[in-house]
Amino acid sequence: MSVSLYSGKVARKLLFLQLMTFVLISAAFGLKSLEWSGSALAGGFAAWLPNAMFMLFALRHQAQTPAPGRVAWSFAIGEGLKVVITIVLLIVALGVFKAAFVPLGLTYLAVLVVQIVAPTVINRYRT
């Protein structure tokens, strides 16, 4: 999620939509079993938490006025940390907690789709 393209308000709306997406999908998977609900929650959390951390990182650096080269490096470092945290969370969910792959994967992908589609919808209907 490139926070620099959006205001902080739009980024917060996007994170809230992502949070609601994986909570609702987890509740729907809860109708099948508690294990699937927990797996879906872990998948959504693995996609949402790195985005939230990146937003905080980006907004923190946006408040300052760094040199132009530092902006690119801070973005690259933020994205790199986001990828590493996502991989670690997925490994922990699948390896340590033995999460079911199908709900974890579907919820992870749903949160990513919201990340791609929601900014367009938010900007289109923004007043």
DSSP file with accessible surface (Angstrom, degrees, kcal/mol):
  #  RESIDUE AA STRUCTURE BP1 BP2  ACC     N-H-->O    O-->H-N    N-H-->O    O-->H-N    TCO  KAPPA ALPHA  PHI   PSI    X-CA   Y-CA   Z-CA
    1    1 A M              0   0   17      0, 0.0     2,-1.2     0, 0.0     3,-0.1   0.000 360.0 360.0 360.0 119.2    0.0    0.0    0.0
    2    2 A S    >   -     0   0   30      1,-0.2     3,-1.2     2,-0.1     4,-0.4  -0.729 360.0-177.1 -89.9  97.9    1.6    3.2   -1.1
    3    3 A V  G >  S+     0   0    1     -2,-1.2     3,-1.4     1,-0.3    -1,-0.2   0.806  75.9  70.4 -67.7 -26.1    0.5    5.6    1.6
    4    4 A S  G 3  S+     0   0   87      1,-0.3    -1,-0.3    -3,-0.1    -2,-0.1   0.781  95.5  54.8 -65.2 -22.4    2.2    8.5   -0.2
    5    5 A L  G <  S+     0   0  127     -3,-1.2     2,-0.3     2,-0.1    -1,-0.3   0.671 111.8  48.8 -80.5 -17.1   -0.5    8.3   -2.9
    6    6 A Y  S <  S-     0   0   50     -3,-1.4     2,-0.0    -4,-0.4     0, 0.0  -0.875  87.3-110.8-121.8 155.6   -3.2    8.7   -0.3
    7    7 A S     >  -     0   0   54     -2,-0.3     4,-2.3     1,-0.1     5,-0.2  -0.316  39.1-105.1 -73.7 166.7   -3.9   11.0    2.5
    8    8 A G  H  > S+     0   0   16      1,-0.2     4,-2.3     2,-0.2     5,-0.2   0.866 121.6  56.8 -60.8 -33.8   -3.7    9.6    6.0
    9    9 A K  H  > S+     0   0  132      2,-0.2     4,-2.1     1,-0.2    -1,-0.2   0.926 108.4  45.1 -65.7 -43.5   -7.5    9.6    6.2
   10   10 A V  H  > S+     0   0    3      2,-0.2     4,-2.4     1,-0.2    -2,-0.2   0.904 111.7  53.0 -67.6 -38.6   -7.9    7.4    3.1
   11   11 A A  H  X S+     0   0    0     -4,-2.3     4,-2.4     1,-0.2    -2,-0.2   0.908 108.9  49.4 -64.1 -39.6   -5.1    5.1    4.3
   12   12 A R  H  X S+     0   0  141     -4,-2.3     4,-2.3     2,-0.2    -1,-0.2   0.904 110.3  50.7 -66.3 -39.3   -7.0    4.7    7.7
   13   13 A K  H  X S+     0   0   89     -4,-2.1     4,-2.5     2,-0.2    -2,-0.2   0.912 110.2  50.5 -62.5 -41.1  -10.2    3.9    5.8
   14   14 A L  H  X S+     0   0    2     -4,-2.4     4,-2.4     2,-0.2    -2,-0.2   0.927 110.6  48.2 -63.3 -45.0   -8.4    1.3    3.7
   15   15 A L  H  X S+     0   0   13     -4,-2.4     4,-2.5     1,-0.2    -1,-0.2   0.895 111.3  51.1 -63.6 -37.9   -7.0   -0.4    6.8
   16   16 A F  H  X S+     0   0  123     -4,-2.3     4,-2.8     2,-0.2    -2,-0.2   0.922 109.6  49.7 -65.8 -41.8  -10.4   -0.4    8.4
   17   17 A L  H  X S+     0   0   70     -4,-2.5     4,-2.3     2,-0.2    -2,-0.2   0.902 111.4  49.4 -62.8 -40.1  -11.9   -2.0    5.3
   18   18 A Q  H  X S+     0   0    0     -4,-2.4     4,-2.2     2,-0.2     5,-0.2   0.925 111.1  49.8 -63.7 -43.3   -9.2   -4.6    5.3
   19   19 A L  H  X S+     0   0   49     -4,-2.5     4,-2.1     1,-0.2    -2,-0.2   0.942 112.3  46.7 -60.9 -47.2   -9.8   -5.3    9.0
   20   20 A M  H  X S+     0   0   65     -4,-2.8     4,-2.6     1,-0.2     5,-0.3   0.875 108.7  57.8 -65.2 -33.9  -13.5   -5.6    8.5
   21   21 A T  H  X S+     0   0   32     -4,-2.3     4,-2.4    -5,-0.2     5,-0.2   0.960 111.1  39.2 -61.4 -51.0  -13.0   -7.9    5.5
   22   22 A F  H  X S+     0   0    9     -4,-2.2     4,-2.1     1,-0.2    -1,-0.2   0.849 114.9  53.1 -76.4 -24.2  -11.0  -10.5    7.4
   23   23 A V  H  X S+     0   0   61     -4,-2.1     4,-2.2    -5,-0.2    -1,-0.2   0.945 112.9  44.3 -70.3 -43.6  -13.1  -10.3   10.5
   24   24 A L  H  X S+     0   0  118     -4,-2.6     4,-2.3     2,-0.2    -2,-0.2   0.904 114.3  48.8 -67.5 -39.6  -16.3  -10.9    8.5
   25   25 A I  H  X S+     0   0   46     -4,-2.4     4,-2.6    -5,-0.3     5,-0.2   0.907 110.5  51.9 -67.3 -37.6  -14.7  -13.7    6.5
   26   26 A S  H  X S+     0   0    4     -4,-2.1     4,-1.3    -5,-0.2    -2,-0.2   0.904 109.2  50.2 -63.5 -39.6  -13.4  -15.3    9.7
   27   27 A A  H  X S+     0   0   63     -4,-2.2     4,-0.5     2,-0.2    -2,-0.2   0.903 110.3  50.1 -65.5 -38.6  -16.9  -15.1   11.1
   28   28 A A  H >< S+     0   0   60     -4,-2.3     3,-1.3     1,-0.2     4,-0.4   0.913 110.3  49.1 -65.9 -41.7  -18.3  -16.8    7.9
   29   29 A F  H >X S+     0   0   37     -4,-2.6     4,-1.9     1,-0.3     3,-1.2   0.752  97.6  71.9 -67.8 -21.8  -15.7  -19.5    8.2
   30   30 A G  H 3< S+     0   0   33     -4,-1.3    -1,-0.3     1,-0.3    -2,-0.2   0.738  84.5  67.6 -64.5 -21.8  -16.7  -19.9   11.8
   31   31 A L  T << S+     0   0  160     -3,-1.3    -1,-0.3    -4,-0.5    -2,-0.2   0.800 105.3  42.4 -66.9 -28.3  -19.9  -21.5   10.5
   32   32 A K  T <4 S-     0   0  138     -3,-1.2     2,-0.3    -4,-0.4    -2,-0.2   0.943 132.5 -38.2 -80.7 -55.7  -17.9  -24.4    9.3
   33   33 A S     X  -     0   0   40     -4,-1.9     4,-1.8     1,-0.1    -1,-0.3  -0.977  43.9-112.9-165.4 161.8  -15.6  -24.9   12.2
   34   34 A L  H  > S+     0   0  151     -2,-0.3     4,-2.5     1,-0.2     5,-0.2   0.854 115.6  57.2 -68.2 -33.4  -13.6  -23.0   14.9
   35   35 A E  H  > S+     0   0  118      1,-0.2     4,-2.3     2,-0.2    65,-0.4   0.923 107.6  46.9 -64.0 -42.9  -10.3  -24.2   13.3
   36   36 A W  H  > S+     0   0   64     -7,-0.2     4,-2.5     2,-0.2    -1,-0.2   0.878 110.8  52.8 -67.8 -36.2  -11.3  -22.7    9.9
   37   37 A S  H  X S+     0   0   24     -4,-1.8     4,-2.3    -8,-0.4    -2,-0.2   0.935 111.2  45.9 -63.8 -44.5  -12.3  -19.4   11.6
   38   38 A G  H  X S+     0   0   40     -4,-2.5     4,-2.4     2,-0.2    -2,-0.2   0.886 112.1  51.7 -65.0 -37.8   -9.0  -19.2   13.4
   39   39 A S  H  X S+     0   0    4     -4,-2.3     4,-2.3     2,-0.2    -2,-0.2   0.910 110.6  47.9 -65.4 -41.5   -7.1  -20.0   10.2
   40   40 A A  H  X S+     0   0    0     -4,-2.5     4,-2.5     2,-0.2     5,-0.2   0.905 110.7  51.9 -65.6 -39.3   -9.0  -17.3    8.3
   41   41 A L  H  X S+     0   0   80     -4,-2.3     4,-2.5     1,-0.2    -2,-0.2   0.917 109.8  49.3 -62.6 -41.2   -8.2  -14.8   11.1
   42   42 A A  H  X S+     0   0   30     -4,-2.4     4,-2.3     2,-0.2    -2,-0.2   0.903 110.9  50.1 -65.5 -39.6   -4.5  -15.7   10.9
   43   43 A G  H  X S+     0   0    0     -4,-2.3     4,-1.0     2,-0.2    -2,-0.2   0.923 113.2  44.9 -65.5 -42.9   -4.5  -15.2    7.1
   44   44 A G  H  X S+     0   0    0     -4,-2.5     4,-2.8     1,-0.2     3,-0.4   0.908 112.7  51.5 -66.9 -39.6   -6.2  -11.8    7.3
   45   45 A F  H  X S+     0   0   86     -4,-2.5     4,-2.4     1,-0.2    -2,-0.2   0.884 105.0  56.8 -64.1 -37.2   -3.9  -10.8   10.2
   46   46 A A  H  < S+     0   0    1     -4,-2.3    -1,-0.2     1,-0.2    -2,-0.2   0.774 115.7  37.2 -66.8 -25.5   -0.8  -11.8    8.1
   47   47 A A  H  X S+     0   0    3     -4,-1.0     4,-0.8    -3,-0.4    -2,-0.2   0.817 121.0  44.1 -90.8 -35.4   -2.0   -9.4    5.4
   48   48 A W  H  X S+     0   0   54     -4,-2.8     4,-2.4     2,-0.2     5,-0.2   0.912 104.5  57.7 -80.1 -45.1   -3.3   -6.6    7.5
   49   49 A L  H  X S+     0   0   45     -4,-2.4     4,-2.7     1,-0.2     5,-0.2   0.923 106.3  48.5 -57.9 -47.2   -0.7   -6.2   10.3
   50   50 A P  H  > S+     0   0    0      0, 0.0     4,-2.5     0, 0.0    -1,-0.2   0.898 111.9  51.3 -61.6 -35.0    2.2   -5.5    7.9
   51   51 A N  H  X S+     0   0    3     -4,-0.8     4,-2.3     2,-0.2    -2,-0.2   0.911 110.6  48.1 -65.5 -41.3    0.1   -2.9    6.0
   52   52 A A  H  X S+     0   0   14     -4,-2.4     4,-2.2     2,-0.2    -1,-0.2   0.917 112.8  48.2 -64.4 -42.7   -0.8   -1.2    9.3
   53   53 A M  H  X S+     0   0   86     -4,-2.7     4,-2.5    -5,-0.2    -2,-0.2   0.905 111.3  50.7 -65.1 -39.3    2.9   -1.2   10.4
   54   54 A F  H  X S+     0   0    9     -4,-2.5     4,-3.1    -5,-0.2     5,-0.2   0.902 108.3  52.6 -64.8 -39.6    3.9    0.2    6.9
   55   55 A M  H  X S+     0   0   16     -4,-2.3     4,-2.9     2,-0.2     5,-0.3   0.934 110.9  46.5 -62.5 -43.9    1.3    2.9    7.2
   56   56 A L  H  X S+     0   0  115     -4,-2.2     4,-2.0     2,-0.2    -2,-0.2   0.923 113.9  48.9 -62.4 -42.6    2.6    4.0   10.6
   57   57 A F  H  X S+     0   0   52     -4,-2.5     4,-1.9     2,-0.2    -2,-0.2   0.931 114.5  45.2 -61.0 -45.8    6.2    3.9    9.3
   58   58 A A  H  X S+     0   0   22     -4,-3.1     4,-1.9     1,-0.2    -2,-0.2   0.910 112.7  49.1 -68.7 -42.4    5.2    5.9    6.2
   59   59 A L  H  X S+     0   0   45     -4,-2.9     4,-1.2    -5,-0.2    -1,-0.2   0.861 109.3  54.0 -66.7 -32.8    3.2    8.5    8.1
   60   60 A R  H  X S+     0   0  147     -4,-2.0     4,-0.6    -5,-0.3     3,-0.2   0.919 113.9  40.9 -65.1 -42.1    6.1    8.9   10.6
   61   61 A H  H  < S+     0   0   35     -4,-1.9     3,-0.3     1,-0.2    -2,-0.2   0.745 108.2  61.8 -78.4 -22.5    8.5    9.6    7.8
   62   62 A Q  H  < S+     0   0  101     -4,-1.9    -1,-0.2     1,-0.2    -2,-0.2   0.803  94.4  62.9 -72.2 -27.6    6.0   11.8    5.9
   63   63 A A  H  < S+     0   0   88     -4,-1.2    -1,-0.2    -3,-0.2    -2,-0.2   0.820 102.0  58.8 -66.7 -30.4    5.9   14.2    8.9
   64   64 A Q  S  < S-     0   0   98     -4,-0.6     0, 0.0    -3,-0.3     0, 0.0  -0.448  84.9-128.2 -90.7 168.9    9.5   15.0    8.4
   65   65 A T        -     0   0  141     -2,-0.1    -3,-0.1     6,-0.0    -2,-0.1  -0.732  36.4-178.7-118.6  82.3   11.1   16.5    5.2
   66   66 A P        -     0   0   39      0, 0.0     5,-0.1     0, 0.0    -5,-0.0  -0.255  38.7 -80.9 -76.1 168.0   14.0   14.1    4.4
   67   67 A A    >>  -     0   0   55      1,-0.1     4,-1.1     3,-0.0     3,-0.9  -0.321  47.6-107.1 -62.5 151.8   16.4   14.5    1.5
   68   68 A P  H 3> S+     0   0  118      0, 0.0     4,-1.1     0, 0.0     3,-0.4   0.846 118.6  52.2 -55.7 -38.0   14.9   13.1   -1.8
   69   69 A G  H 3> S+     0   0   47      1,-0.2     4,-1.6     2,-0.2     5,-0.1   0.835 103.7  58.1 -67.6 -30.5   17.2   10.0   -1.8
   70   70 A R  H <> S+     0   0  154     -3,-0.9     4,-2.7     1,-0.2    -1,-0.2   0.787  97.0  62.2 -71.1 -26.7   16.1    9.1    1.7
   71   71 A V  H  X S+     0   0   77     -4,-1.1     4,-2.2    -3,-0.4    -1,-0.2   0.946 105.6  45.5 -63.7 -45.7   12.5    8.9    0.7
   72   72 A A  H  X S+     0   0   66     -4,-1.1     4,-2.5     1,-0.2    -2,-0.2   0.914 114.5  48.4 -64.1 -41.5   13.2    6.1   -1.8
   73   73 A W  H  X S+     0   0  185     -4,-1.6     4,-2.8     2,-0.2     5,-0.2   0.906 110.8  49.4 -67.5 -40.9   15.3    4.3    0.8
   74   74 A S  H  X S+     0   0   25     -4,-2.7     4,-2.4     2,-0.2    -1,-0.2   0.900 112.4  49.0 -66.7 -35.7   12.7    4.6    3.6
   75   75 A F  H  X S+     0   0   91     -4,-2.2     4,-2.7    -5,-0.2     5,-0.2   0.940 112.7  47.4 -65.7 -45.1   10.0    3.3    1.2
   76   76 A A  H  X S+     0   0   51     -4,-2.5     4,-2.5     2,-0.2    -2,-0.2   0.914 113.6  47.5 -63.3 -42.4   12.2    0.3    0.1
   77   77 A I  H  X S+     0   0   88     -4,-2.8     4,-2.7     2,-0.2     5,-0.2   0.930 112.3  50.3 -65.0 -43.0   13.1   -0.5    3.7
   78   78 A G  H  X S+     0   0    4     -4,-2.4     4,-2.1    -5,-0.2    -2,-0.2   0.925 112.9  45.5 -61.2 -44.2    9.4   -0.2    4.7
   79   79 A E  H  X S+     0   0   50     -4,-2.7     4,-2.2     2,-0.2    -1,-0.2   0.895 112.2  51.9 -67.3 -39.2    8.3   -2.5    1.9
   80   80 A G  H  X S+     0   0   36     -4,-2.5     4,-2.4    -5,-0.2    -2,-0.2   0.932 111.0  46.8 -62.8 -44.9   11.1   -5.0    2.6
   81   81 A L  H  X S+     0   0   92     -4,-2.7     4,-2.8     1,-0.2     5,-0.2   0.884 109.7  55.4 -63.1 -36.9   10.1   -5.2    6.3
   82   82 A K  H  X S+     0   0   23     -4,-2.1     4,-2.2    -5,-0.2    -2,-0.2   0.928 109.6  45.5 -62.6 -43.9    6.5   -5.6    5.2
   83   83 A V  H  X S+     0   0   80     -4,-2.2     4,-2.5     2,-0.2    -2,-0.2   0.926 113.8  48.8 -65.2 -44.9    7.4   -8.6    3.1
   84   84 A V  H  X S+     0   0   83     -4,-2.4     4,-2.6     1,-0.2    -2,-0.2   0.930 112.1  48.3 -63.2 -44.1    9.5  -10.2    5.8
   85   85 A I  H  X S+     0   0   41     -4,-2.8     4,-2.7     1,-0.2    -1,-0.2   0.914 111.1  51.4 -64.1 -40.2    6.8   -9.7    8.5
   86   86 A T  H  X S+     0   0   13     -4,-2.2     4,-2.4    -5,-0.2    -2,-0.2   0.939 111.2  47.1 -61.6 -46.3    4.2  -11.2    6.1
   87   87 A I  H  X S+     0   0   91     -4,-2.5     4,-2.5     1,-0.2    -2,-0.2   0.931 112.8  49.1 -62.2 -43.9    6.4  -14.3    5.5
   88   88 A V  H  X S+     0   0   78     -4,-2.6     4,-2.7     1,-0.2     5,-0.2   0.931 111.4  49.2 -62.7 -44.4    7.1  -14.7    9.2
   89   89 A L  H  X S+     0   0   41     -4,-2.7     4,-2.5     1,-0.2    -1,-0.2   0.902 112.3  48.0 -63.9 -39.5    3.4  -14.5   10.1
   90   90 A L  H  X S+     0   0   38     -4,-2.4     4,-2.7    -5,-0.2     5,-0.3   0.902 111.8  49.8 -68.0 -39.5    2.4  -17.0    7.4
   91   91 A I  H  X>S+     0   0  107     -4,-2.5     4,-3.2    -5,-0.2     5,-0.7   0.930 112.6  47.4 -63.6 -43.0    5.1  -19.4    8.5
   92   92 A V  I  X>S+     0   0   52     -4,-2.7     5,-2.2     3,-0.2     4,-1.1   0.930 113.8  47.5 -63.9 -44.0    4.0  -19.1   12.2
   93   93 A A  I  <5S+     0   0    5     -4,-2.5     6,-2.3    -5,-0.2    -2,-0.2   0.934 122.9  33.0 -64.1 -45.2    0.3  -19.6   11.2
   94   94 A L  I  <5S+     0   0   64     -4,-2.7    -2,-0.2     4,-0.2     4,-0.2   0.898 129.5  32.9 -79.6 -40.9    1.0  -22.6    9.0
   95   95 A G  I  <5S+     0   0   37     -4,-3.2    -3,-0.2    -5,-0.3    -2,-0.1   0.935 128.6  27.8 -85.3 -48.0    3.9  -24.2   10.8
   96   96 A V  I  <<S+     0   0  100     -4,-1.1    -3,-0.2    -5,-0.7    -4,-0.1   0.942 131.8  31.8 -83.2 -49.0    3.4  -23.5   14.5
   97   97 A F  S   <S-     0   0  159     -5,-2.2    -1,-0.2   -58,-0.0    -3,-0.2   0.475  96.1-133.2 -91.3  -2.9   -0.4  -23.2   14.8
   98   98 A K        -     0   0  147     -6,-0.3    -4,-0.2    -4,-0.2    -3,-0.1   0.902  34.1-170.3  53.5  48.9   -1.1  -25.7   12.0
   99   99 A A        -     0   0   18     -6,-2.3     2,-0.3     1,-0.1    -1,-0.1  -0.359  29.6-101.2 -69.4 149.0   -3.7  -23.4   10.4
  100  100 A A     >  -     0   0   17    -65,-0.4     4,-1.4     1,-0.1     5,-0.2  -0.544  28.7-141.1 -70.6 134.7   -5.9  -24.8    7.6
  101  101 A F  H  > S+     0   0  146     -2,-0.3     4,-3.1     1,-0.2     5,-0.3   0.886  89.8  58.3 -70.3 -40.5   -4.5  -23.6    4.3
  102  102 A V  H  > S+     0   0   76      1,-0.2     4,-2.7     2,-0.2     5,-0.3   0.956 111.7  37.2 -62.1 -54.6   -7.8  -22.9    2.4
  103  103 A P  H  > S+     0   0    0      0, 0.0     4,-2.3     0, 0.0     5,-0.3   0.907 118.2  52.3 -66.2 -35.2   -9.3  -20.4    4.8
  104  104 A L  H  X S+     0   0    4     -4,-1.4     4,-2.3     2,-0.2    -2,-0.2   0.958 114.2  42.2 -61.4 -49.0   -5.9  -18.8    5.5
  105  105 A G  H  X S+     0   0   17     -4,-3.1     4,-2.6     2,-0.2     5,-0.2   0.907 114.4  49.9 -66.5 -42.6   -5.2  -18.4    1.8
  106  106 A L  H  X S+     0   0   94     -4,-2.7     4,-2.3    -5,-0.3    -1,-0.2   0.913 113.5  45.5 -65.0 -41.2   -8.6  -17.2    0.8
  107  107 A T  H  X S+     0   0    0     -4,-2.3     4,-2.4    -5,-0.3     5,-0.2   0.913 111.8  52.3 -68.7 -40.2   -8.7  -14.6    3.6
  108  108 A Y  H  X S+     0   0   53     -4,-2.3     4,-1.9    -5,-0.3    -2,-0.2   0.945 112.8  45.1 -59.1 -46.7   -5.2  -13.4    2.8
  109  109 A L  H  X S+     0   0  100     -4,-2.6     4,-2.5     1,-0.2    -1,-0.2   0.881 110.0  55.0 -66.4 -37.1   -6.1  -13.0   -0.9
  110  110 A A  H  X S+     0   0   25     -4,-2.3     4,-2.4     2,-0.2    -1,-0.2   0.916 107.8  49.0 -63.0 -41.2   -9.4  -11.2    0.0
  111  111 A V  H  X S+     0   0    0     -4,-2.4     4,-2.1     1,-0.2    -1,-0.2   0.907 111.4  50.2 -65.6 -37.6   -7.5   -8.7    2.1
  112  112 A L  H  X S+     0   0   48     -4,-1.9     4,-1.5     2,-0.2    -2,-0.2   0.891 108.9  51.5 -67.4 -37.5   -5.1   -8.1   -0.8
  113  113 A V  H  X S+     0   0   83     -4,-2.5     4,-3.0     2,-0.2     5,-0.3   0.921 109.2  50.5 -64.9 -41.3   -8.0   -7.6   -3.2
  114  114 A V  H  X S+     0   0   28     -4,-2.4     4,-2.4     1,-0.2    -2,-0.2   0.908 106.7  55.9 -61.5 -38.7   -9.5   -5.0   -0.9
  115  115 A Q  H  < S+     0   0   32     -4,-2.1    -1,-0.2     1,-0.2    -2,-0.2   0.851 115.1  38.4 -61.8 -32.5   -6.1   -3.3   -0.8
  116  116 A I  H  < S+     0   0  125     -4,-1.5     4,-0.4    -3,-0.2    -2,-0.2   0.899 125.1  34.3 -84.8 -43.2   -6.1   -3.0   -4.6
  117  117 A V  H >X S+     0   0   77     -4,-3.0     4,-1.6     1,-0.2     3,-0.7   0.873 104.6  67.2 -84.6 -39.3   -9.8   -2.2   -5.2
  118  118 A A  H 3X S+     0   0   10     -4,-2.4     4,-3.3    -5,-0.3     5,-0.3   0.845  92.7  58.2 -59.2 -40.4  -10.8   -0.1   -2.2
  119  119 A P  H 3> S+     0   0    4      0, 0.0     4,-2.6     0, 0.0    -1,-0.2   0.906 107.1  49.8 -59.3 -35.3   -8.6    3.0   -2.9
  120  120 A T  H <> S+     0   0   97     -3,-0.7     4,-1.9    -4,-0.4    -2,-0.2   0.935 114.5  43.6 -65.7 -45.0  -10.4    3.4   -6.3
  121  121 A V  H  X S+     0   0   73     -4,-1.6     4,-2.0     2,-0.2    -1,-0.2   0.921 114.6  49.6 -67.4 -43.1  -13.8    3.1   -4.7
  122  122 A I  H  < S+     0   0   20     -4,-3.3     4,-0.4     1,-0.2    -2,-0.2   0.937 114.1  44.8 -62.3 -45.9  -12.9    5.4   -1.8
  123  123 A N  H  < S+     0   0   63     -4,-2.6     3,-0.4    -5,-0.3    -1,-0.2   0.838 111.6  54.0 -69.4 -30.5  -11.4    8.1   -4.1
  124  124 A R  H  < S+     0   0  189     -4,-1.9    -1,-0.2    -5,-0.2    -2,-0.2   0.887 117.5  34.1 -70.4 -39.7  -14.4    7.8   -6.5
  125  125 A Y  S  < S+     0   0  158     -4,-2.0    -1,-0.2    -5,-0.1     2,-0.2   0.250  87.1 127.2-102.3  12.8  -17.0    8.4   -3.9
  126  126 A R              0   0  130     -3,-0.4    -3,-0.0    -4,-0.4    -4,-0.0  -0.493 360.0 360.0 -71.3 137.2  -15.0   10.8   -1.7
  127  127 A T              0   0  181     -2,-0.2    -1,-0.1     0, 0.0    -2,-0.1  -0.611 360.0 360.0-104.0 360.0  -16.9   14.0   -1.0
